Amino acid sequence: MKRALAALLTTAGVVVVVATVWVWRSGPTVVRDDLPNVVLIVLCSTRADMTPWFSDSFDTMPSLQAAMADGVVFEDGITAAPWTRPAVTAIVSGAHPGTLGLLEPLPKRSNRVVPETATLLSEHLDALGFYTVARSANPNVSRVFGFDQGFDDFNNLSETWRQGVEKIPGLEVSESVLASLDDRPADTPVYVQAVYVDAHQPFDVSRRTGRPWRHSNEPLRVGRYRAMLRKLDAAVSALIVGLAERDITPENSVFVVVNDHGEGLIWPTHHGRGHGRYLYPSTTKLVWTMTGVGVDSGRIQGLASQVDIAPTLMDLMGELGAGSWEGQSLAASVRDAAVPTGRERAFSATMFSDTERGAVFSESAACLHDYGDGTAQATELGRRKPVFEASCFTRTTTELGTAAAHPELGAELDAWWSDMRGRLDAWGDSGADVPADLDAMLHALGYTDDP
């Protein structure tokens, strides 16, 4: 027996749990012959404003830009969390990670696991008869943390790391996905989920390589980061080319490219070096672009959230009713890009390395708040890191500035945070028993400290 996500209502921007729905799963439902393939590509640590979809002046992702050129781009998406495990949970579940216990409310990493009672996108598609394949280069998206649910073929490639210090190149992810598809069942729709970690620190390009990729007023780390995005682009291009050779194309498939979160890069300075602790636009702006069957072309106006991705895909399959979603389907906008999303608020939260921070976004304003006991700020100050600035501001710049406060929006955030904490606390403090090699990989990526 599988439990679907808790049914929720949204009132004045506050998500309230109102019921629990149970769904029996005893095998595939009636398989339809009109279903397109689904390809979900997750770009770990990809900062939106340094991609071609959001006004960067460098040609960081020419192949992906070309591949998705005939599709839609969500203009104003927000990540549910600024680090991988909770963010990917939002992408594949359609629920905020706090609803499923996937935030980390302990002083140290608590190794939260996607609960078996959650029904993930892979499980929904598996029930429709899809052949489901996943490859992940990020150890946070592994079977240890419950992300293998619903897959016929799941492999966390980071398990092959040597001594926990070597990132898995994106080309290996692409090659492994393609090899797995060579033996797929005939006449069966395919669901591919590929998680790339190339853009995540540590950067494996030299200082010399990074210099041409920065403006004169930018630190070298920004140039090295853009150079990593170009490597990532080449890796994903290899996947798309290989899929086309196997007759998986936009003519018979839906392609989705998203990031899990962005990267601070100390640019602007108060955004922090990495992610996890901060909720500024550098880490919370969502990349979400789609192309393929039933997808229009253009830029979609209005707010969007990571929790909308799974219900939107299921709606495009004609199967929105298969789950109870915390997110909302934006399929109407995907089918007609002139239709705004209609979402009024999007929320983001993090509990990472002693932080308890939340954010709410409207189309014109945002509020960020620290709900912790001051430990996080003191730690940041002691380590000479940028200290998180709680503020409400108009969304016209990545700088906080001196914009007028938005007290009503701040009150909505407080109410949402209180409700979310209630849902999170119901899960207790249990976590995965993480083996030493996986722990070393997480440490290498910075998940035992501020990355």
C-alpha positions in Angstrom: 0.0 0.0 0.0 1.2 3.5 -0.9 0.1 6.7 0.7 -0.3 9.6 -1.6 0.7 13.1 -0.5 -1.4 14.7 2.1 -4.2 16.7 0.6 -3.7 20.4 1.1 -5.5 23.7 0.7 -3.9 27.1 0.3 -5.6 30.0 2.2 -4.1 33.5 2.2 -0.8 32.0 1.1 -0.7 29.5 4.0 -0.6 25.7 3.2 -2.8 23.7 5.5 -3.0 19.9 5.8 -6.6 18.9 5.7 -6.7 15.2 4.9 -4.7 12.1 4.2 -5.4 10.0 1.1 -4.5 6.4 0.7 -3.9 4.8 -2.7 -3.5 1.1 -3.3 -0.7 0.2 -5.8 -0.9 -3.4 -7.1 0.8 -3.0 -10.5 0.5 -0.8 -13.6 -2.9 0.7 -14.5 -4.2 0.4 -18.0 -1.3 1.4 -20.2 -2.2 4.1 -22.7 -0.6 4.2 -26.1 -0.7 8.0 -26.5 1.8 8.8 -23.7 4.9 10.7 -24.6 8.3 9.9 -23.1 9.4 12.2 -20.2 12.9 13.4 -19.8 13.7 15.3 -16.6 17.2 16.9 -16.4 18.2 18.3 -13.1 21.2 20.7 -13.1 22.6 20.8 -9.6 23.9 24.2 -8.3 23.0 26.0 -11.5 22.6 29.7 -10.9 19.8 31.0 -13.1 21.2 34.5 -13.8 24.3 32.8 -15.4 22.3 30.7 -17.8 21.1 31.9 -21.3 17.5 32.0 -20.1 18.1 34.9 -17.7 20.3 37.6 -19.2 23.8 36.4 -18.7 26.2 37.9 -21.3 28.4 34.8 -21.6 27.5 31.8 -23.8 27.4 29.3 -21.0 24.9 26.8 -22.4 24.5 27.1 -26.2 23.6 23.5 -26.7 20.8 23.4 -24.1 19.6 26.8 -25.3 19.3 25.5 -28.8 17.6 22.2 -27.7 15.0 24.0 -25.7 14.5 27.0 -28.1 11.1 25.9 -29.3 9.7 25.5 -25.7 8.6 27.5 -22.8 10.6 29.2 -20.0 9.0 30.1 -16.6 10.0 33.7 -16.0 9.7 33.8 -12.2 10.3 30.4 -10.7 11.3 29.8 -7.0 13.2 26.9 -5.6 11.6 25.2 -2.5 15.0 25.0 -0.8 18.6 26.1 -1.5 20.3 22.7 -1.4 19.9 19.4 -3.2 18.1 16.8 -1.2 15.0 19.0 -0.2 14.9 20.7 -3.5 14.9 17.5 -5.5 12.3 16.2 -3.1 10.1 19.1 -4.1 10.7 18.5 -7.8 9.8 14.8 -7.8 7.1 14.8 -5.2 5.0 17.9 -5.8 5.2 18.7 -2.1 7.3 21.1 -0.1 10.2 19.2 1.6 9.0 20.2 5.0 5.7 18.3 4.4 7.7 15.1 3.9 10.2 15.7 6.6 13.1 16.5 4.2 14.5 19.5 6.0 17.3 19.1 8.6 16.2 20.6 11.9 19.1 19.3 13.9 22.4 21.1 14.7 24.2 18.6 12.4 23.2 16.8 9.2 20.3 14.5 10.1 20.2 12.4 6.9 16.5 12.7 6.3 15.0 10.2 3.9 12.2 10.5 1.4 9.4 8.5 3.1 8.1 5.4 1.5 4.6 6.8 2.0 5.3 9.6 -0.5 4.4 8.9 -4.1 7.0 10.3 -6.4 6.7 11.2 -10.0 8.6 8.0 -11.0 6.0 5.9 -9.2 3.1 7.7 -10.9 4.7 7.1 -14.3 5.6 3.6 -13.4 1.9 3.0 -12.6 1.1 4.2 -16.1 3.4 1.6 -17.7 6.6 3.8 -18.2 10.0 2.2 -18.2 11.7 4.3 -15.6 15.5 5.1 -15.5 17.5 7.4 -13.2 21.1 8.3 -12.9 22.5 10.7 -10.3 25.9 12.2 -9.8 24.9 13.8 -6.5 25.1 11.5 -3.4 22.2 13.4 -1.9 20.0 11.9 -4.6 20.6 8.2 -3.9 18.8 5.1 -2.8 20.1 5.7 0.7 17.9 8.7 0.9 14.9 7.0 -0.8 15.1 8.5 -4.3 15.0 5.1 -6.0 11.3 4.6 -5.5 9.4 3.7 -8.6 12.4 3.1 -10.9 13.1 0.0 -13.0 16.8 1.1 -13.2 18.3 3.5 -10.6 22.0 4.1 -10.2 23.6 6.7 -8.0 26.9 7.1 -9.9 28.5 8.9 -7.0 28.9 5.6 -5.3 31.8 5.0 -7.6 33.7 8.0 -6.2 37.2 7.2 -5.1 38.0 8.3 -1.6 35.1 10.8 -1.7 36.9 13.5 -3.5 36.1 13.1 -7.2 33.0 14.4 -8.8 31.3 12.3 -11.4 31.6 14.1 -14.8 28.3 14.8 -16.5 29.4 12.8 -19.6 29.4 9.7 -17.4 25.8 10.4 -16.4 24.8 10.8 -20.0 26.6 7.7 -21.1 25.1 5.6 -18.3 21.6 6.8 -19.1 22.0 6.0 -22.7 23.4 2.5 -22.1 20.5 1.7 -19.8 18.0 2.6 -22.6 19.5 0.2 -25.1 17.7 -2.8 -23.4 14.4 -1.0 -22.7 11.2 -2.7 -23.4 9.8 -2.1 -26.9 6.7 0.1 -27.4 6.9 1.4 -23.9 7.1 5.1 -22.9 10.3 6.0 -21.1 10.9 8.2 -18.1 14.5 9.4 -17.7 15.7 11.3 -14.7 19.3 12.6 -14.8 20.9 14.6 -12.1 24.2 16.4 -13.0 26.6 17.8 -10.5 29.2 19.5 -12.7 28.4 23.0 -11.6 28.7 22.1 -7.9 31.8 23.2 -6.0 34.6 22.2 -6.0 35.3 23.5 -9.5 37.5 21.3 -11.6 38.6 24.0 -14.0 41.8 26.0 -13.6 42.1 29.7 -12.8 43.5 30.3 -16.3 40.4 28.6 -17.8 38.1 30.7 -15.8 39.6 34.1 -16.6 37.9 34.6 -20.0 34.5 33.8 -18.4 34.3 36.8 -16.1 33.6 40.5 -16.3 36.4 42.8 -15.1 34.6 43.6 -11.9 33.9 40.0 -11.0 35.9 37.7 -8.8 37.7 34.8 -10.5 35.4 32.2 -8.9 32.5 33.6 -11.0 34.5 33.0 -14.2 35.5 29.4 -13.1 31.8 28.8 -12.3 30.7 29.9 -15.8 33.4 27.6 -17.3 31.9 24.7 -15.3 28.4 25.5 -16.8 29.9 25.2 -20.3 31.2 21.7 -19.4 27.8 20.9 -18.0 26.2 22.0 -21.2 28.4 19.7 -23.2 27.5 16.7 -21.0 23.7 17.3 -21.3 24.1 17.9 -25.0 25.6 14.4 -25.3 22.5 13.0 -23.5 20.1 14.8 -25.8 21.9 13.7 -29.0 22.0 10.1 -27.7 18.3 10.2 -26.9 17.6 11.4 -30.4 19.6 8.5 -31.8 17.3 6.2 -29.8 14.2 8.0 -31.2 13.5 10.0 -28.0 12.9 13.5 -29.4 10.6 16.5 -28.8 8.3 15.0 -31.4 7.4 12.1 -29.1 8.6 13.3 -25.7 8.4 16.0 -23.1 11.8 17.4 -22.1 12.1 19.3 -18.8 15.3 21.1 -17.7 15.4 22.5 -14.1 17.9 23.4 -11.5 17.7 22.2 -7.9 19.1 25.6 -6.6 21.7 28.2 -7.5 25.0 29.2 -6.1 26.0 32.3 -4.1 29.6 32.8 -5.3 29.9 35.8 -2.9 28.5 37.8 -5.8 26.9 40.0 -4.5 29.0 39.6 -1.3 26.1 39.0 1.1 24.9 36.0 -0.9 27.5 33.7 0.6 30.0 31.5 -1.2 27.8 28.5 -1.8 24.2 27.6 -0.9 22.3 25.8 1.8 22.3 28.7 4.3 21.1 31.7 2.2 17.8 32.4 0.5 18.8 35.3 -1.8 17.9 35.1 -5.6 21.3 33.6 -6.4 20.2 30.3 -4.8 16.4 30.5 -5.0 15.7 31.5 -8.6 14.4 28.5 -10.4 15.4 27.4 -13.9 12.4 25.7 -15.5 12.2 25.2 -19.2 10.2 22.6 -21.2 9.8 21.5 -24.8 8.1 18.7 -26.7 4.7 17.2 -27.0 1.9 19.6 -26.0 4.3 22.4 -25.1 3.9 25.9 -26.5 6.8 28.3 -27.2 7.4 31.5 -25.2 8.1 32.9 -21.8 5.5 32.3 -19.1 4.7 35.2 -16.8 3.8 34.8 -13.1 5.2 32.9 -10.1 6.1 29.2 -10.3 7.5 26.9 -7.6 9.4 23.6 -7.7 6.4 21.9 -6.2 4.5 22.7 -9.4 6.8 20.6 -11.6 5.4 17.1 -10.9 1.7 18.0 -11.0 2.3 20.0 -14.2 3.9 16.9 -15.9 1.1 14.6 -14.6 -1.5 17.0 -16.0 0.2 17.0 -19.4 -0.1 13.2 -19.2 -3.8 13.6 -18.5 -3.3 12.1 -15.1 -3.4 15.0 -12.6 -5.9 13.1 -10.5 -3.4 10.4 -9.8 -2.1 12.3 -6.8 -2.9 14.8 -4.2 -0.6 17.7 -4.8 0.7 20.5 -2.6 1.9 22.2 -5.8 -0.4 23.3 -8.6 -0.5 22.3 -12.2 0.7 25.0 -14.5 -0.1 22.9 -17.6 -2.5 25.5 -19.0 0.5 27.9 -19.2 2.7 25.2 -20.7 0.1 24.6 -23.4 -0.4 28.3 -24.0 2.5 30.5 -22.9 0.3 33.6 -23.0 -1.6 32.3 -19.9 0.0 33.5 -16.7 0.6 31.0 -13.9 -1.9 32.6 -11.5 0.3 31.6 -8.5 0.2 34.4 -5.9 3.0 33.2 -3.5 6.0 30.9 -3.5 7.8 29.8 -0.4 11.4 28.6 0.2 13.0 27.3 3.4 16.2 25.9 4.6 17.5 24.1 7.7 21.1 23.5 7.0 24.1 23.7 9.4 22.3 25.3 12.3 20.1 27.5 10.1 16.3 27.9 10.2 15.4 30.4 7.5 12.3 31.0 5.4 11.3 33.2 2.4 8.1 34.2 0.7 7.9 35.7 -2.8 5.1 37.6 -4.5 5.4 38.9 -8.0 6.7 42.2 -6.7 8.2 41.7 -3.3 9.9 39.1 -1.0 10.4 38.6 2.7 13.3 36.7 4.2 13.4 35.8 7.9 15.7 33.9 10.3 13.7 31.7 12.6 16.7 30.3 14.5 18.1 31.1 17.9 21.0 33.3 16.6 23.5 30.4 16.4 23.6 30.6 12.6 24.4 34.3 12.5 27.0 34.0 15.2 28.6 31.1 13.3 28.7 33.2 10.1 30.2 36.1 11.9 32.8 34.0 13.7 33.9 32.4 10.4 33.9 35.8 8.6 31.1 34.6 6.3 28.4 37.0 5.1 25.7 37.2 7.8 22.2 36.5 6.6 20.1 39.7 6.5 16.4 39.3 7.3 14.5 41.8 5.2 11.4 42.5 3.1 12.2 44.1 -0.2 11.0 44.9 -3.6 12.2 42.4 -6.2 14.0 44.7 -8.5 17.6 43.8 -7.7 19.7 41.0 -6.2 20.7 43.6 -3.5 18.5 44.1 -0.5 18.7 47.9 -0.7 16.5 50.1 1.4 13.1 49.2 -0.1 10.0 49.7 2.0 9.0 46.8 4.3 6.0 44.6 3.4 4.4 43.8 6.8 1.5 41.8 5.4 3.8 39.6 3.3 6.1 39.1 6.3 3.0 38.0 8.4 2.2 35.4 5.7 5.7 34.0 5.9 5.4 33.7 9.7 2.1 31.8 9.4 3.5 29.5 6.7 6.6 28.8 8.6 4.6 27.9 11.7 2.4 25.5 9.7 5.4 24.0 7.9 7.2 23.4 11.2 4.2 21.5 12.5 4.3 19.2 9.4 8.0 18.8 9.7 8.1 18.0 13.4 5.6 15.2 12.9 8.3 13.2 11.2 10.6 13.1 14.3 14.4 13.0 14.1 15.0 9.8 12.3 17.4 9.6 9.4 19.3 7.2 7.2 22.2 5.1 8.3 24.7 6.6 5.9 27.7 4.4 5.1 31.2 5.8 5.4 31.9 6.1 1.7 28.7 8.0 1.1 29.4 10.2 4.1 32.8 11.0 2.5 31.2 12.0 -0.7 28.8 14.3 1.1 31.7 15.8 2.9 33.6 16.4 -0.3 30.7 18.4 -1.7 30.4 20.4 1.5 27.3 18.8 3.1 28.9 18.6 6.5 29.4 22.3 6.5 28.5 25.4 4.6 29.3 24.5 0.9 
